[in-house]
């Protein structure tokens, strides 16, 4: 029995591992990855002689998927938690505390925004529950249109955009309410009388449990464990060019005939490979756009007087080039114990890929200059490393849930075939783990029934 997993990111590697669990040692599981290394947008590099994540650095710890996976792979000792410090927001040339009790920056009250927005905006937010709200159940719109109309542009630019930029490398104008904020859409569908009421209804209950988790040695530790536990044949620097149906299975070029396929590729690649298999699904996947970004990681002298915060988010419209800074040594105690201070600067938003074309020296210079501006201290890197992420994150635009429903409906009749990836049901690592698991289960169930 031979199964092709096309795409060696976290979704594909989890699918390979789950297939091994379901199908046993005799299955020939082949992971095909067009890049030189597995992991996709998860990548642990090295800075100042020690590992540091240069892509995603954390996962939502209130979801179980990553924690359970780490336990299965014997990585419990890798679990680290952040220090619990809050980020700042840089707006109007000064740093502000990030508002509390918000849903991805959308406030549940006016007072949490005091100091971040002007008095007129505070009054608009406070009065919003008295304004009639028109929402058609099942409808969708971009986050910007909804929040700007109800709370004003300053709330969007200074509270919402900085958070959405961190999750999707996009802006509120490129992200739809229903896919990115499903609990908010559900509250609106249930007839919330105002956006304020909907946000309060959609917020999770207060909890003292850590929101995020990470890995002490970076995501590379998880990727290596998955490759080993899957027992898959990993082929890098090789792109699958065609998938087509064949008697009793599938043809994957250049691999040949296989019994099952997990397509764990980014949306545009998925669209091309679905062309002969499920043209309706291919058209839907082709409508999902990607955002690109670049990251500069810097090692600074340990005594550098960085703010005692987890990071600094940058509001839309500020005369800075960076969109955010992670103060890694402040955010993560295990990184704070190192001999240098670590900072990550992020560049690039959906619709603006210009930072990817800058030289490494220009990106580092921009990171140094902007970090100097927002901290007011001299920044002198000992060492730096640049990582570019072209097409790294899908944009969950309005109508995204309909596109995904179309894709999944179109491939439902295809036995031994499944899709997985960050473009489906969440860009976070837990969602990708769930996606890979579901894809493996679908394929394994079909193959097991053929054997029986």
C-alpha positions, 0 to 999 in steps of 0.5 A: 500500500503506497500513499503520497503526502504532497507537501511537507509542512506541519499538516503534511507531516502530521498526516504522514504520522497519523497514516503510519499509526493507522496503516502500520509498518507495511505502508509505503508513505512518501512525503514530497516537498518542493523545498529543500527542507520540511516544515513549510513556514515552521523553521527553527534557525540559529542565532548567537549559537542557539536555536530560534524559531524564524516562523511561528514561535507559539501555539494556542495552548487552550487547544489540545492538538499540539499538546497531545501530539507532543505527548505522543512524541515524547516531547513533554519536556519541550513545553515552555510557557510565556512569561505572561507579559502584555504587548504594547501598541505603537500609535500616534508616535507613542507606546500604549498598553494593548486594550484588554478584554477584546476579541482580536482587538475589537473592544467590549467596552470604551474604557479599555481604549482610553489613551489609545483613541481620541475622545470622539471615538471613545464616545462612539464606542460607548454609544454603539449599543444604542445604534440599530445594528443590521446583520443578516444571519449567515452573511459575511463582510470584512472586519474593517467594514464592520468595526469601522462603521460601528466603532470608528477607523481609529479602533480598526487602525490602532487595535484591530489591525495590529493583532490581525496583522500578527495572525494573518500578515493581513489587515482587517480589510483583507479578512472576513468576519465569519472565517477569522472570528467565528464566535463573533459571527455566531453571536451576530447570527443569534441576533445580538443587538449591537457589536458591543453585545456580540463581542461580549457574547463571543469572548471566552470566559476569563481563565488563568490558564496560559493562552500560548505555549511553545517548544524550548528548542523551537518547532524544529524539535517537533518536525524532526520527531514527526519525520522519525515517527512517521517512518515516511520516505521524505523527498525534498526539492521535488515538486508534484506536477500532476495528480489524476485518477487511475484504476484503483488509485491515483497517479502522482507525477513524478511518483507514479501510481499510489493508493491514496493521496493527501494534498497538503499544499498551499492554496494556489498549489492545491488549485493547480493539482486539483485541476484534473481531479476536482475542477470545482474545488480547484476554482474555489482554492484558486480564489484564496490569496496569500500574504508574504512577510519577512522577519529579522531576528536580532541578538542584542547585548544582554543589558539592552534596556528593552521594555518589560513587555512581550512585544510592540505592535504597530498601528496602521498608518504609522511612519515605520516599516516594521509591523511588529516586534516580538521582545523574545527575551521578555516574552519567553523565560527560557530565552530570557536566560540566554546570554543575549537579548533576542528580538524579532522584527516582522515586515510585510502585510497583504498587498505590500510585498515590497519588504521581500525585495529589500536586501538583508542589510536594508531589512536589518537597518530598518529593524534597527531604526524602527526598534530604536524609534519605538523603544527610545534606546540605542539598538546595536545588534551583535548578530542578525538573521533574515527569513523571508516568507513569500506566500506564507499565510492564506487570507481568510477573506469574506466568503472563505467558509463558503470556498472551503465548503465547496472544496470539501464537498467537491472532493468528498466523493474521491476515495483515498484522497484528502486535502489538508493545510492552513487555508482550510480551518485555521492558520494556527499550528493546532488547526494545521495538526487537526487538518493533517489528522482529519486528512489521514483519517479520511484516506486511511478509512478508505484504504482499510475498507478496500483491504477488507 
